[in-house]
Amino acid sequence: MQITIDYTWKVVIDIIIAVVLIIPSIVFKATGKPFHRGFFCDDESIRRPFKSDTISTPVLFIVGGGLPFFGIIINEVFLRNITKIRRSATTVSKYALCLGKSTPIILLTLYVYIAPFVFGCVICQCSTDIGKYMIGRLRPHFIDVCQPDWSKIKCTENNLPVYITDIECLGKDTKHIKESRLSHPSGHSSFSVYTMLFFAFYMQKRLKIGWNRSIKFGLQFIVMMLAVACCLSRISDYKHHWSDVLGGAILGTIVCLYTVFSVSILYKKNIEEVEKNELAANERAEREQSCNLGSCSEP
């Protein structure tokens, strides 16, 4: 017997929501102007030298997004194969129907865990960009990148420091000048903490290593240390103030907790319970259909 479950509309709606949520980030990066924050001439916190990234943005997205993505795939395929071995030969064959095509239930399983992860990535990135552009905090290397025309700046008046807002930058790299106003919160921190914390939560629930729990703990520790290393590198690279990194880490943690406990089914129902409920619902529908045709039999 084969049970087919149609998830077409769920997939379509999820994709539409993800696209809508990522639009603010695209608009900000393409046309947005950060809040024009000023500074005091004696502010030493924005006079650090400009340095290249220890962890570049492409590496952040490849490792931060790829490690949980492929880790989930490998683990779920392994669990599915183990489950098949334990099942009897009379097990009902279940398929997920998407876009009119019947696909193995393993693809539904992967979607159930990967889709919330991707949704959280979008929420994390969108929230970070909104904060960056609305706050407009100056990065530690702002002076080095901007190279203000000091001849047009009056630092004191009546022996009191003046808050400088009318700033003419002599620096030629307009992209870096714009980026130097986007310090809070740290995008590297929010994204790395979100992705690695989500992966740690996933491993806690779905990684089945009953004979040695220290392996699971070790893997969770490694992924969290990757996030910590990424956060600390932003301070040593003079890309962010320590409070920017802390703010990004807190944002990533909040988004992760919301995604794990409200969006995903990790700590609600596991996939086996979902399949069992779906099978029971299909069996009830078949009995009702039999009753309507006049061949109803008591369960």
N, C-alpha and C positions, 0 to 999 in steps of 0.2 A: 504494500500500500504506500502511496506517495502523497504527502501533504505539502501544498504549495502556499506560501505566505507572501502577499503582495505588499512591498514596502516602497513602491514607486513614489507616492506622494510625500512620504516622510523624507526621502532623499532629496526630492526637488525642493521642498520647503526649507530643509536644512541648508541647502546650497544658497537659496535666495537670501536667507537670514545672514549667512556668513558674508555674502557679497555686500549687502546693505551695511553691515557693521564695519567693513574694512574701508568703505567709501570716505569717512572722515579722515583717516590716515593718509589716503591718496590725495585728497584735496589739500590737506595741510602741507604735505611735502611738495606738492606742485605749485601752489599759489599762496600758501599761508605765510604770514609775517608774525614772528614772535613778538610778544609784549616788549616794548622798548624800555628796558630797565636801565637806570643810570648807575653811577658809582661815585665813591669818594676817592680823591687822588691818593690818599694814604692807605688804601685797601690793598694789603699785601696778598690777600687770598686769591686775587685774580692776576697775579704777576708771575705765574709759573711758566716755564718754557713749554712750547708746543712739542709734543712727542708723538710718534706713530703708535698705533694700537698694538698692544701685546696680543689681544684677541680681537681680530677684525670682525666687522659685521657679517660678512659671508661665512666665516668660520662659526660665529655664534649661531646663525640660523641652520647651518649644515649639521653641526654637532647637537645643538640644543633641540632642534626639531627632528633630526634624523635618528638620534639614539633612542628616544622613546618610540618613535614611529616604527622602526625596524625591530626594536626589542619586543613590542607588542605583537607584531606579526609572527616573529619566531616563536614566542612563547605560546600564542594561541594555536598555531599550527601543530606544535608539539603536543599541547593538551588535547587537541582534537584527535590526533593519531592515537594517543594513549587511551582516550575514551572509546574510540572505535574498537580497539583490541578487547576492551572489557565488556562491550555490548554483545548481546546475543545475536544470532543470525536472523532472528525474526524482528529486529528493530525496525520501526517504521522509517522510511526514507523521507526526509524533509528537505524542501528546497525553498529558497527565497526568490520571489518574482520581482524584478526591477526593470522598468522600462520595457516591459513585455517579454523579457528574457528570463528563463529559469536558471538560477545560479546556485551552487552548493551553499549550504547553510554556513560554512566556514566564512564566506564573504560577509554574511550578515553579522557573524560574530565579530569579525575584524571591524566592521563599520560601527558596531555598538560601542566599541572602546576607542577607536581612533577618531570618530566624528566629534565626541566631546572634547578630546585633546586639541583638535584643530580649532574648535569653537573657542576654547579658552585662550589659545594663541592669538586669535583675532581680537578677543576682548582685551587681552593684556596689551597688545600693540596699540589698539585704538585708545585705551585709557591713558597709556604712557604719552602718546603724541598730543592728546588734548592737554595733559598737564604741562608738557614742555612748552607748548605755544602760548598757553594762557599765563604761565608764570614767568617765562622768559629769563630765568636766572642765568647770570654770566658764568661761564666755565672758568676753571682756574687758569687757563692759558689765554683768556680774553685779550689782555693787553698785548701779548706777543703776537696774536693773530690780527687784531684790529690795527695796531700801531697808530694810536690817536695822534692827531695834529695838536701837540701840546701848546703850540704858539697861540691857538685859539681857545685854550681852556684856562679858566680862572679858578684855581683850586681853593683859594680862601677869600673871604670878604669880612673885613672888620675882625681879623684874626680868628675867624670861625671857618671850619671846613664847609665847602660848597658842594651840594649834591649835583653832579654833572649829568645832564640828560642830553644836551646838544653835543653829540659826538660825531666828529668827522674822521672816518677811518682811512688811513693811507695805505693799508694792506690791499693787495691786488686780488687775493683769492676770495671772491664774494661768497662762495659756497662755505668755506671755513668760517668766514665772518658771521654768516647766518647761523651755522652750527654752534658757534661760540656763545650764542644766546639761548641754547637749548639744554641747559645743564640738569634741570630738575623736572621729573625724577629720572634716574638713570635707566635707559632702555635696556642696556646689557644686563643690569641687575634684575629688573622686573622679568625679562624674558627667560634668563637662565634659571632664576629661582622658580618661576612657574613651571617650566618644562621638567626640570630635574625633580622638583617636589611632586609633581603629578606622576612621574615615572616611579618614584619611591612608593607613593600610595598604591599605584597599580601593582608593583611587585609584592607589596605586603598582602594584597588580596588574591592575586592571581598566580604568583610564582609558587609552584608546588615543589618544595624541597623539604619534605617531612623528615628525612633521615639526618639532616644537618642544617639547623636553622641559622647557624653562624654564616653560612654562604649567602643567604638572603640578606642578612644584616650587613655583610661586607659589601655586597653590591649596592645596597641602599646608601651606605656610607660613601662609597666611591662617587656615585652620581651627585650626592649633595656636596661633596668636596669640590667637584667640578664647578658647581654654582658658586661656592664660596670663593674659589680661585678667580673666577670671572669677575665677581664683585670687587675683590681686593685689587685686581689689576687696573680697574678704572680709577682708583685713587692714586696708585703709583704711577700711572700714565698721565696724571694731571688732567684727566678728562672730566672728572667730577669731584665735587666736595664730598666729604664723608656722609653728610646728611642727605645728599642726592642718592647715594648708593643705598643708604638705609631706607629712604623713601621708596626707591625702586623695589627693594627686597620685600618691604611690607606690602606694596601693591601686588607683586607677583604672588605672595603668600595668600592674600585675600582672594585673588582671582582663582587660584588653585583650589582653595577650600570650597569656594562657591561651585566651581566646576565639578569637583569630585563628589560632593555631597548633595548637590541640587540638580546638576545636569546629567552626569553619568549614572550608570546603574551599579557602579563598583560596590558601594556600601548600601545598596537597596536590595537588588536581586542579582544573582549571578546568571550567566547565560543559560545554564541548564534549567533553572527555574522558569526563565522566560520561554524556552522551548517547550517545557512541560505544560505551562499554562496555555500556550498557543495550540498545542496538540489537543488538550482537553477541550478548548473552545471549538476547534474544528470537528471533534468527535460529537459534541453536543449539536452542532449545526447539521451534521450528517443524520443524527437520530431524528431531529426535527423534520428534516427533509423526508426521511423515510415515513414518518407519521403522516405527513401531508399527502404522501402517495398511497396511504392506506396499508402500509406494511410495518406499522410501528410495533416495536418489541421493547419490553421493559429492560433497562440496563441491568 
